Amino acid sequence: MSRTTVNGATLHYDEAGPADGTPVVLLHGHPFDRTLWDPQVRALAAAGYRVVTPDLRGYGGSEVTPGKVLLADFADDAAALLDHLGIGRAVVGGVSMGGQIAMEFHLRHPQRVLALVLSDTSAPAETEEGRAFRNRLADRLLAEGMGGYADEVIDKMLAPYNVTALPETAARVLGMMRGTDPRGAAAALRGRAERPDYRDTLRTVTVPTLLLVGVDDVYTPVTDAEAIRALVPHAVLTVVPDAGHLPGAEQPERFNAALLDFLRTWLPA
């Protein structure tokens, strides 16, 4: 684990794989940390890619910015981290909120994107109902902490059958959620409530793009991934069987096979 200060906040991050490999930066979702990507890091590094996985501002070991953190802030943090590492262009991937940060990164720093990997995410701006929900949830997390929320949503983060079929995975995901600082989670929720509509910028994507989604994702279902593919016609869509919102954790071998096949086709290590 390494750390650096970017845009006024100290971020923790991991690097793996050869320094001269094609760079891949992977952005976790809410309310997780960089270790969500451990199965992908191992597979990508073994295949010769240089993998960078940060803890987003307010998550994991990274510094908390109370109040509100916009997706633009997270995207600029990622760009600054790449600057720190001497990386000009990278494959930029993310799951859920991390996928939205990847889209924001493409919006703000398109010249730095070698390819996009978008897992279990959605492109439209938040609805009025969604904004109210996220702000209420932020208030609740600040008041109550993360434990009750984590217990309530574990069978939505993972497909319900995987909560029992994959107890070690469920425990790992629960541990990340319970370990998140409520102030960081709340700040991200308030910022995410104000996210823009990414559909117009997706129409401009020319780089190789991989879309992944768990077949039983209830948060961002297959139809959301199909909507993104309609905007990015050259995108490759992989529906991961026996998985919910976190197919990279639930079905890592299937997820990694699709990811490596995509990267080897477009961007050999």
C-alpha positions in Angstrom: 0.0 0.0 0.0 1.2 3.5 -0.9 -0.1 7.0 -0.3 0.1 10.4 -1.8 -1.6 13.7 -1.4 -3.7 14.9 -4.3 -6.0 17.9 -4.5 -5.6 18.5 -0.7 -6.4 14.9 0.4 -4.2 11.9 1.2 -5.1 8.9 -0.9 -4.0 5.3 -0.3 -3.5 3.1 -3.3 -2.0 -0.1 -4.5 0.1 -0.8 -7.6 0.7 -4.2 -9.0 2.3 -5.7 -12.2 5.2 -4.6 -14.2 6.0 -0.8 -14.4 6.1 -0.9 -18.2 2.8 -2.7 -18.5 -0.3 -1.1 -20.0 -1.8 0.9 -17.1 -5.2 0.0 -15.8 -6.9 2.0 -13.0 -9.9 0.5 -11.3 -12.3 2.6 -9.2 -14.4 0.9 -6.5 -18.0 1.7 -5.8 -19.9 2.8 -2.6 -19.3 1.9 0.2 -16.2 -0.2 -0.5 -12.5 0.2 -0.9 -9.7 -0.7 -3.2 -9.6 -4.4 -2.0 -12.9 -5.0 -3.8 -10.7 -5.4 -6.9 -8.2 -7.9 -5.4 -9.3 -10.8 -7.7 -8.9 -8.5 -10.8 -5.6 -7.1 -9.6 -4.1 -10.6 -9.3 -5.3 -11.6 -12.7 -4.3 -8.4 -14.5 -0.8 -8.2 -12.9 -0.2 -11.9 -13.8 -1.1 -11.0 -17.4 1.5 -8.2 -17.5 -0.7 -5.1 -16.9 0.2 -2.3 -14.5 -2.8 -2.1 -12.1 -3.6 0.9 -9.9 -6.4 0.7 -7.4 -7.0 3.7 -5.2 -9.1 4.1 -2.1 -11.4 6.9 -3.2 -11.4 10.0 -1.1 -13.4 9.2 2.1 -13.1 5.4 1.7 -10.7 2.8 2.9 -7.5 4.4 4.2 -7.9 7.6 2.3 -8.6 11.0 3.9 -12.2 12.0 4.5 -13.5 15.3 3.1 -16.7 15.9 5.1 -19.8 17.6 3.5 -20.0 16.8 -0.2 -17.6 15.2 -2.7 -18.7 15.4 -6.3 -18.0 12.7 -8.9 -15.9 15.4 -10.6 -13.7 15.5 -7.4 -13.1 11.8 -7.5 -12.3 11.9 -11.2 -9.8 14.7 -10.7 -8.3 12.8 -7.8 -7.7 9.8 -10.2 -6.1 12.1 -12.8 -3.8 13.6 -10.2 -2.9 10.1 -9.0 -1.9 9.1 -12.5 0.2 12.3 -12.7 1.9 11.3 -9.5 2.7 7.9 -11.0 3.9 9.3 -14.3 1.0 7.7 -16.2 -0.3 9.7 -19.1 -3.0 7.4 -20.4 -4.7 4.4 -18.9 -7.6 2.0 -19.2 -10.1 3.5 -16.7 -12.6 1.1 -15.1 -15.1 1.2 -12.3 -18.1 -0.5 -10.8 -21.3 1.2 -9.8 -20.4 4.6 -8.5 -16.9 3.9 -9.7 -18.3 3.4 -13.2 -19.9 6.8 -13.0 -16.6 8.2 -11.9 -15.0 6.6 -15.0 -17.6 8.3 -17.2 -16.8 11.6 -15.4 -13.1 10.9 -16.0 -13.8 10.5 -19.7 -15.9 13.7 -19.7 -13.1 15.7 -18.0 -10.0 14.0 -19.2 -10.9 12.2 -22.5 -7.4 12.4 -23.9 -6.1 10.3 -21.0 -8.4 7.3 -21.6 -7.1 4.3 -23.5 -10.2 2.3 -22.9 -13.3 2.2 -20.6 -14.5 -0.6 -18.5 -17.9 0.0 -17.0 -19.4 -2.5 -14.6 -22.9 -2.4 -13.1 -23.5 1.3 -13.5 -25.9 3.7 -15.1 -25.6 6.9 -17.2 -28.6 9.2 -16.5 -28.5 12.0 -14.0 -30.1 11.3 -10.6 -33.9 11.7 -10.4 -35.6 14.0 -7.9 -36.6 10.9 -5.9 -33.1 9.6 -6.1 -31.6 12.8 -4.9 -33.9 12.9 -1.9 -33.1 9.3 -1.1 -29.4 9.8 -1.2 -29.5 12.8 1.0 -31.7 11.0 3.5 -29.3 8.0 3.5 -26.4 10.4 4.1 -28.2 11.8 7.1 -28.9 8.3 8.4 -25.3 7.1 8.0 -24.0 10.0 9.9 -26.5 9.4 12.7 -26.4 5.6 12.9 -23.1 4.5 11.3 -22.7 1.9 8.6 -23.7 -1.4 10.3 -27.5 -1.4 9.9 -27.2 -0.2 6.3 -24.7 -2.8 5.4 -26.9 -5.6 6.8 -29.9 -4.3 4.9 -28.2 -4.1 1.5 -25.9 -7.1 1.4 -28.5 -9.1 -0.5 -28.7 -6.4 -3.1 -25.0 -5.8 -3.4 -24.6 -9.6 -4.0 -27.3 -11.7 -5.6 -29.4 -13.1 -2.6 -28.4 -16.7 -3.4 -24.7 -15.7 -3.3 -25.0 -14.3 0.3 -25.4 -17.9 1.4 -23.6 -19.7 -1.4 -20.4 -17.5 -1.1 -20.1 -16.8 2.7 -16.4 -15.7 2.4 -17.3 -13.2 -0.3 -20.3 -12.0 1.7 -18.2 -11.5 4.7 -15.5 -9.6 2.7 -18.1 -7.3 1.2 -19.8 -6.7 4.6 -16.5 -6.0 6.2 -15.7 -3.3 3.6 -19.1 -1.7 4.1 -19.0 -1.7 7.9 -15.5 -0.4 7.8 -16.3 2.7 5.7 -16.2 6.0 7.5 -19.8 7.3 7.6 -18.6 10.8 6.9 -16.9 9.7 3.6 -19.9 7.7 2.6 -22.3 10.6 3.3 -20.2 13.1 1.4 -20.1 10.8 -1.6 -23.8 10.2 -1.5 -24.5 14.0 -1.4 -22.2 14.5 -4.4 -23.6 11.6 -6.3 -27.1 13.0 -5.9 -25.9 15.9 -8.1 -24.3 13.8 -10.8 -24.8 15.0 -14.4 -26.3 13.0 -17.3 -23.5 11.1 -19.0 -25.4 10.0 -22.0 -24.2 12.8 -24.2 -20.6 12.2 -23.4 -21.0 8.5 -23.9 -22.1 9.2 -27.5 -18.6 10.7 -28.1 -16.7 7.6 -26.8 -14.4 6.3 -29.5 -12.0 4.2 -27.3 -12.6 0.5 -26.8 -15.3 0.0 -24.2 -16.3 -3.1 -22.2 -19.6 -3.2 -20.3 -20.1 -5.9 -17.6 -23.2 -6.5 -15.5 -24.4 -9.3 -13.2 -27.5 -11.0 -14.6 -29.4 -10.5 -11.4 -28.2 -7.0 -10.5 -31.2 -5.2 -9.0 -29.5 -1.7 -8.6 -28.3 -1.4 -12.2 -29.9 -4.2 -14.2 -29.0 -5.5 -17.5 -31.3 -3.0 -19.2 -29.0 -0.2 -17.9 -26.0 -1.8 -19.5 -27.9 -2.3 -22.7 -28.8 1.4 -22.7 -25.1 2.3 -22.5 -24.3 -0.1 -25.3 -27.0 1.7 -27.4 -25.0 4.9 -26.9 -21.6 3.3 -27.5 -22.4 0.9 -30.4 -18.9 -0.5 -30.6 -18.9 -1.5 -26.9 -18.7 -5.1 -25.9 -21.3 -6.2 -23.4 -20.8 -9.2 -21.1 -23.7 -10.4 -18.9 -22.1 -12.3 -16.0 -24.3 -15.3 -14.9 -24.9 -16.1 -11.2 -24.1 -12.6 -10.1 -25.7 -9.5 -8.8 -24.3 -5.9 -8.4 -20.7 -7.0 -7.8 -19.9 -9.7 -10.4 -16.1 -9.1 -10.0 -16.4 -10.3 -6.4 -19.2 -12.9 -6.9 -17.9 -14.5 -10.1 -14.3 -13.4 -10.4 -13.2 -16.1 -12.8 -15.9 -15.2 -15.3 -15.5 -11.5 -14.8 -11.7 -11.7 -15.3 -12.0 -13.9 -18.4 -14.2 -11.2 -20.0 -11.9 -8.4 -18.9 -8.7 -10.1 -20.0 -10.2 -11.2 -23.4 -11.2 -7.5 -24.0 -7.8 -6.1 -23.0 -5.8 -8.7 -24.9 -7.9 -7.9 -28.0 -7.5 -4.1 -27.8 -4.6 -3.3 -25.6 -2.0 -6.1 -25.1 0.0 -5.7 -21.9 
